[in-house]
Amino acid sequence: MTIRIYNTLDGKKEEFKPIQEKKIGMYVCGPTVYDDCHIGHARSVVVFDVIVRYFRAQGFDVTYVRNFTDVDDKIINRANELGIDSREVSEKFIEAFYTDMDALHVQRADFEPKVTEYIKEIKAFVEKLIEKGHAYQTEGDVFYAVESFKDYGKLSGRRLDDMEAGARVDVDERKRNPFDFALWKAAKPGEPFWDSPWGKGRPGWHIECSAMSNKLLGETFDIHGGGKDLIFPHHENEIAQSEGASDKPFARCWMHNGFVNIDQEKMSKSLGNFLMIKDVLKSYHPEAIRLFLLSNHYRSPIDFTEKAMDEATTRLDRLYGLLERVEERVGPVREGEMSSRPLWGKFCDAMDDDFNTALGIGILFDGVRHLNGLLDVNKGELPLDLEAEIHAGRADMMEIGREILGMLTASPGAYFEKKREKGLAERAIDPAMIDPLIQERTDARGAKDWARADQIRDQLAEMNIVLEDRPEGTVWKIED
């Protein structure tokens, strides 16, 4: 097995070789907790959740770190707006983050450090950078001297000589270079602060990740991830800090996920098109959201539209529909039914090529088509060898869907029952009238009264109830 990953640092796919055999240290930048998370946050968290799941399924011992930035200008500003303490703001939105991510079946990281819990380590890190000539103090602030690090710009491809001062940074006359960035910020009235050798203050944004990853994973670790928007300046500055302090490589592989656009427009507050996860969950099943977020390669942008989400919902229905058919024909999942793995190998080929979930999901639906075909052709009692093949195919699909992609977590019956209840409630339809109509239609078909059978189907269709005639009987579903 060879896993190849696109490394942003080198701009190409490379064979992944961890520092220690079968052990992986992985750090992914988490949210700044001053507001509810939007669908862009969800993509990053879900993408790296799947990557960690896959590594573990392949026998790797993963130490996964995803942080919370719980002290920051944005948090302080939000606290001032709400008239509460900044700690209350961060705690409120950390809880909201967990609510959203639990709903999306995201597994917890092994370590989820908060900046405020690592102030000691951050101050020690800053002191080391000052000692090594990479940082300087002025009026209670401490800045990193970007010109002291000869490789500055190696991740983003930006060079100091080519960057125009003021274009992406605040001009500060106290800085030696306009692109020097704050490691420690002097306290301002009403802001949280900690004592330090440079006076009362708080950490800058970039230093926190260097200090926390160093403490939890060491000076050099395997994978650092996050959204593409973090490449510059955040990740670039992390490299300068970490390698400046240790004189060793920081992260060996850098992974960055693409953006979520909304109807072909970039999400932005000025356009008012920020979609919060909690609001999307009101309209769509969490597994349909995961299916959507994984339907493009993680490095590519993905466009959130009503059509795309409806397609994801339909595809999820197909997955559960197949599992429902299999359960009706061959019974529930049984121990040992994965004696053969018809889909797993192909799925692994897709994932080993830079975690191509889009192709992997396509392989999952190849399994749906294959098993549906077997059930369509074999309408009577199934031969033992065919039954065993169906059992194995179903188990393979559930391994891929549930354990890696984070879907198919419910029983088919529970999934469709919940979907029916929601659909009937939204349309104010009495469920007690449906089964008798379906039975009447079945009787009409048996009596070859096709006109009445069609009339009943049309009557149900007007209520957005779709019938599916299967060899094993008629089932009904709510059409979204």
C-alpha positions in Angstrom: 0.0 0.0 0.0 1.4 3.4 -1.1 -0.4 6.6 -0.1 0.4 9.6 -2.2 -0.5 13.1 -0.9 -0.3 16.5 -2.6 2.1 18.5 -0.5 1.5 22.3 -0.8 5.1 22.9 0.3 6.5 21.1 -2.8 3.5 21.7 -5.1 3.2 18.0 -6.1 2.0 14.6 -5.0 4.5 12.6 -3.0 4.6 9.2 -1.5 3.7 9.6 2.2 6.3 8.2 4.5 5.7 9.0 8.2 8.6 9.8 10.5 7.8 6.7 12.5 6.5 3.6 10.8 2.8 3.3 11.2 2.6 6.4 13.4 1.3 9.8 12.3 1.3 13.2 14.0 -1.3 15.5 12.5 -2.2 19.1 13.3 -5.2 20.9 11.7 -6.1 24.5 12.5 -9.4 24.7 14.1 -11.9 27.6 14.4 -11.6 31.0 16.1 -14.6 30.7 18.3 -16.4 34.1 18.1 -19.5 32.9 16.1 -21.3 29.9 14.9 -19.5 27.8 12.3 -20.4 28.1 8.6 -20.4 25.5 5.8 -16.8 26.3 4.9 -15.7 25.3 8.4 -17.7 22.1 8.0 -15.8 21.2 4.8 -12.4 21.4 6.4 -13.4 19.5 9.6 -15.2 16.8 7.6 -12.4 16.4 5.1 -9.7 15.9 7.8 -12.1 13.7 9.8 -12.3 11.3 6.8 -8.5 11.4 6.3 -7.9 10.4 9.9 -10.6 7.7 9.7 -8.9 6.3 6.6 -5.4 6.3 8.1 -6.7 4.4 11.1 -8.5 1.9 9.0 -5.2 1.2 7.3 -3.5 0.5 10.5 -1.9 3.8 11.3 -1.6 5.0 14.9 -2.7 8.7 14.5 -2.3 11.4 17.0 -4.8 14.0 15.8 -4.6 17.6 17.1 -7.2 20.3 16.2 -7.1 23.5 18.2 -9.5 26.2 19.3 -8.4 29.9 19.1 -10.2 31.2 22.2 -8.5 34.5 22.6 -8.3 36.9 19.6 -9.3 40.3 18.4 -12.6 38.9 16.9 -13.6 37.3 20.1 -12.8 40.5 22.1 -14.9 42.6 19.7 -17.8 40.1 19.9 -17.6 40.2 23.7 -17.8 44.0 23.6 -20.8 43.9 21.2 -22.6 41.4 23.5 -21.5 43.1 26.7 -20.1 39.9 28.2 -16.6 38.5 29.0 -14.6 37.1 26.2 -14.3 33.8 27.9 -18.1 33.5 27.9 -18.0 34.1 24.1 -15.4 31.4 23.4 -17.1 28.9 25.7 -20.5 29.5 24.0 -19.1 29.0 20.5 -17.0 26.0 21.4 -20.1 24.3 22.6 -21.9 25.4 19.4 -19.0 23.9 17.4 -19.4 20.6 19.1 -23.2 20.6 18.6 -22.7 21.2 14.8 -19.9 18.7 14.4 -21.6 16.0 16.5 -24.6 16.3 14.2 -22.3 15.8 11.2 -20.8 12.7 12.8 -17.4 14.2 13.2 -15.2 12.3 15.5 -13.4 14.2 18.3 -9.7 14.9 17.8 -7.3 13.2 20.2 -6.2 16.7 21.5 -8.3 19.9 21.2 -6.1 22.5 22.8 -7.3 26.0 23.7 -4.8 28.9 23.4 -5.6 30.0 26.9 -4.4 26.7 28.3 -1.0 27.0 26.6 0.1 30.5 27.6 3.2 29.2 29.5 4.3 27.3 26.4 3.6 30.3 24.1 5.7 32.7 26.3 8.6 30.2 26.4 8.4 30.0 22.6 8.5 33.7 22.2 11.5 34.0 24.6 13.4 31.4 22.5 12.7 33.4 19.3 14.0 36.5 20.9 17.1 34.7 22.1 17.8 33.4 18.6 17.5 36.8 17.0 14.2 36.1 15.2 12.0 38.4 17.3 12.3 41.8 19.0 10.4 43.8 21.6 8.9 47.3 21.3 6.6 49.0 23.7 5.3 45.8 25.2 4.7 44.1 21.8 6.9 41.4 20.4 7.3 41.0 16.7 8.8 38.3 14.5 11.5 39.6 12.2 10.6 38.0 8.8 13.9 39.0 7.3 15.7 36.9 9.9 14.3 33.7 8.3 15.8 33.1 4.9 13.1 30.7 3.7 10.2 33.0 4.4 7.6 32.5 1.7 8.5 28.9 0.8 5.0 27.6 1.4 3.0 30.3 -0.3 5.6 31.1 -3.0 5.5 34.8 -1.9 8.8 36.7 -1.6 9.2 39.7 0.6 10.7 41.8 -2.2 7.6 41.2 -4.3 5.0 42.0 -1.6 3.8 45.6 -1.3 3.6 46.9 2.2 0.1 47.7 3.3 -1.6 45.4 0.8 -2.2 42.6 3.3 -0.8 43.9 6.6 -1.3 46.9 8.9 1.5 49.4 8.5 3.1 49.9 11.9 6.1 52.3 12.2 7.5 50.3 15.1 8.2 47.3 12.8 11.5 46.8 11.2 9.8 45.4 8.2 6.1 45.9 7.3 5.5 42.2 7.2 6.9 41.5 10.7 4.0 40.0 12.7 3.0 40.1 16.3 4.0 37.2 18.6 2.8 39.0 21.8 0.4 42.0 22.0 0.6 44.5 24.8 -2.7 44.6 26.8 -5.3 47.3 26.0 -7.9 48.4 28.4 -10.7 45.9 28.8 -8.9 43.1 27.1 -7.8 39.7 28.6 -4.2 39.6 29.5 -1.4 37.6 31.1 1.8 38.6 32.8 5.0 38.2 30.7 8.6 39.4 30.5 7.4 42.1 28.1 4.5 43.3 30.3 0.9 42.4 30.5 -0.5 41.1 27.2 -1.7 38.2 25.1 -0.5 36.0 22.3 -0.6 36.8 18.6 -2.6 34.5 16.3 0.2 32.6 14.6 2.4 31.8 17.6 -0.3 29.7 19.3 -0.3 26.9 16.7 3.5 26.7 16.7 3.6 26.4 20.5 0.7 23.9 20.8 1.9 21.7 18.0 5.4 21.7 19.4 4.1 20.7 22.8 1.7 17.9 21.6 3.5 16.6 18.5 7.1 17.7 18.8 9.4 20.0 16.7 8.8 18.0 13.5 5.6 16.1 12.7 4.0 14.5 9.7 1.0 16.5 8.5 -0.3 20.0 9.0 -3.7 20.8 7.5 -6.3 23.6 7.1 -8.1 25.6 4.5 -6.4 27.2 1.6 -7.1 30.6 3.1 -4.5 29.8 5.8 -1.6 29.2 3.5 -0.7 32.9 3.8 0.0 34.4 6.2 -0.9 31.9 9.0 0.9 28.8 7.9 3.7 30.7 6.3 4.3 32.4 9.7 4.0 29.1 11.6 6.9 27.8 9.5 9.0 30.9 10.2 8.4 30.7 13.9 8.8 26.9 14.3 11.8 26.4 12.1 13.3 29.6 13.4 13.1 28.3 17.0 14.2 24.7 16.3 16.4 24.9 13.2 14.5 21.7 12.1 11.8 21.1 9.5 8.3 21.8 10.9 5.6 19.9 9.2 6.8 17.5 6.5 3.5 17.5 4.5 1.1 20.4 4.2 -2.5 19.7 3.1 -5.1 22.4 2.2 -8.8 22.0 1.4 -10.6 24.2 -1.2 -13.3 26.7 -0.5 -17.1 26.3 -0.4 -18.8 28.7 -2.7 -22.5 29.6 -2.6 -24.2 29.6 -6.0 -20.9 30.2 -7.7 -20.0 33.1 -5.4 -17.4 33.2 -2.7 -18.8 33.3 0.8 -18.5 36.7 2.3 -20.2 38.8 4.9 -20.5 41.7 2.5 -22.6 39.5 0.2 -24.6 38.2 3.1 -24.3 34.6 1.8 -22.6 33.0 4.9 -24.4 29.7 5.5 -24.2 28.5 9.1 -24.1 24.8 9.7 -27.0 24.9 12.1 -29.2 26.5 9.5 -28.2 24.0 6.8 -29.0 21.2 9.2 -32.6 22.4 9.5 -33.1 21.7 5.7 -30.9 18.7 5.0 -29.9 15.4 6.6 -26.4 15.6 8.2 -25.3 12.6 6.1 -26.5 14.4 2.9 -24.3 17.3 3.9 -21.3 15.1 4.4 -22.0 13.4 1.1 -22.1 16.8 -0.6 -18.9 18.0 1.1 -17.0 14.9 0.0 -18.3 14.8 -3.5 -15.5 16.9 -4.9 -11.8 16.3 -4.4 -10.8 18.1 -1.2 -8.3 20.4 -2.9 -11.0 21.6 -5.4 -13.6 24.3 -4.7 -17.2 23.0 -4.2 -20.4 25.0 -5.0 -23.2 24.8 -2.5 -26.5 25.1 -4.3 -30.0 23.8 -3.7 -29.7 21.5 -6.7 -26.4 20.1 -5.3 -28.0 19.4 -1.9 -31.1 17.8 -3.5 -28.8 15.6 -5.5 -26.9 14.6 -2.4 -30.2 13.8 -0.6 -31.3 11.6 -3.5 -28.0 9.8 -3.5 -28.2 9.2 0.2 -31.7 7.8 -0.3 -30.3 5.4 -2.9 -27.7 4.1 -0.5 -30.2 3.5 2.3 -32.7 2.2 -0.2 -30.2 -0.5 -1.3 -29.5 -1.4 2.3 -33.2 -1.7 2.9 -33.7 -4.0 0.0 -30.8 -6.2 1.0 -32.1 -6.4 4.6 -35.5 -7.5 3.3 -34.1 -10.2 1.1 -31.2 -11.6 3.1 -31.7 -10.3 6.6 -29.7 -8.0 8.8 -25.9 -7.7 8.9 -24.3 -10.9 10.3 -20.9 -11.6 11.8 -18.3 -12.7 9.3 -20.1 -11.7 6.1 -17.1 -9.7 4.9 -15.2 -12.8 3.8 -14.6 -11.1 0.5 -14.1 -7.4 -0.2 -15.4 -6.6 -3.7 -15.3 -2.8 -3.3 -12.7 -2.1 -0.6 -9.7 -2.5 -2.8 -11.0 -0.1 -5.4 -12.0 2.4 -2.8 -8.5 2.2 -1.3 -7.0 2.9 -4.7 -9.0 6.1 -4.8 -8.1 7.1 -1.3 -4.5 6.3 -1.7 -4.3 8.8 -4.6 -4.5 12.0 -2.4 -7.7 11.0 -0.7 -10.0 11.2 -3.7 -13.3 10.9 -1.9 -15.2 11.9 -5.1 -13.9 8.8 -6.9 -14.4 6.7 -3.7 -18.0 7.7 -3.5 -18.4 6.8 -7.2 -17.1 3.3 -6.3 -19.6 3.1 -3.5 -22.4 3.7 -6.0 -20.9 1.1 -8.3 -21.7 -1.3 -5.5 -25.3 0.0 -5.2 -25.9 -0.6 -8.9 -24.3 -4.1 -8.8 -26.4 -5.2 -5.8 -29.6 -3.7 -7.1 -29.0 -5.5 -10.4 -28.5 -8.9 -8.6 -31.7 -8.3 -6.6 -33.7 -7.3 -9.7 -32.6 -10.3 -11.7 -33.0 -12.9 -8.9 -36.6 -12.4 -7.7 -37.1 -15.7 -6.0 -35.1 -17.6 -3.4 -31.4 -16.6 -3.7 -28.8 -19.3 -4.2 -26.4 -19.6 -1.3 -23.4 -18.3 -3.2 -25.3 -15.3 -4.5 -26.7 -14.6 -1.0 -23.1 -14.7 0.4 -22.0 -12.2 -2.4 -24.8 -9.8 -1.4 -24.0 -10.1 2.3 -20.3 -9.3 1.5 -21.2 -6.4 -0.8 -23.4 -4.9 1.8 -20.8 -5.2 4.5 -18.2 -3.6 2.2 -20.4 -0.7 1.5 -21.2 -0.2 5.2 -17.5 -0.3 6.1 -16.8 2.4 3.5 -19.8 4.5 4.2 -20.0 4.3 8.0 -16.4 3.8 9.1 -14.6 6.0 6.6 -17.1 8.5 5.1 -19.1 8.9 8.3 -22.5 8.0 6.7 -25.0 5.1 6.9 -25.0 5.3 10.7 -28.7 4.6 11.0 -30.6 1.4 10.1 -32.5 1.7 6.8 -35.8 1.4 8.6 -35.0 4.2 11.1 -33.7 6.4 8.3 -36.8 6.2 6.1 -39.2 6.3 9.0 -37.6 9.6 10.2 -37.7 10.9 6.7 -41.3 10.0 6.3 -42.3 11.5 9.6 -40.6 14.8 8.7 -42.1 14.9 5.2 -45.6 14.0 6.5 -45.4 16.6 9.2 -44.3 19.3 6.8 -47.1 18.5 4.4 -49.8 17.9 7.1 -50.6 14.5 5.7 -52.2 11.8 7.9 -49.9 8.7 7.6 -52.9 6.4 8.5 -54.4 6.9 5.1 -51.4 5.9 3.0 -51.0 2.2 3.7 -54.7 1.5 2.9 -54.4 3.3 -0.4 -51.3 1.3 -1.3 -53.1 -1.9 -0.4 -56.1 -0.8 -2.6 -53.7 -0.2 -5.4 -52.1 -3.6 -5.0 -55.5 -5.2 -5.1 -56.4 -3.2 -8.2 -53.3 -4.3 -9.9 -54.0 -7.9 -9.0 -57.5 -7.5 -10.5 -55.9 -5.8 -13.6 -57.8 -2.6 -12.8 -55.0 -0.5 -14.2 -57.0 2.7 -14.3 -57.7 2.6 -10.6 -54.1 1.6 -9.8 -52.9 4.6 -11.8 -55.5 6.9 -10.2 -54.2 5.9 -6.7 -50.6 6.4 -7.7 -51.4 9.9 -9.1 -53.4 10.7 -5.9 -50.3 9.9 -3.8 -48.0 11.7 -6.1 -50.0 14.9 -5.5 -49.0 14.5 -1.9 -45.4 14.1 -2.8 -45.5 10.4 -2.0 -43.6 8.3 -4.5 -44.2 4.5 -4.9 -41.6 2.0 -5.8 -42.7 -1.4 -7.0 -40.1 -4.0 -6.1 -40.2 -7.8 -6.5 -40.6 -8.0 -2.7 -43.5 -5.5 -2.6 -44.3 -1.8 -2.9 -42.6 0.8 -0.7 -43.4 4.5 -0.5 -41.2 7.5 0.2 -41.6 11.2 0.6 -40.3 13.1 -2.4 -38.2 16.1 -1.3 
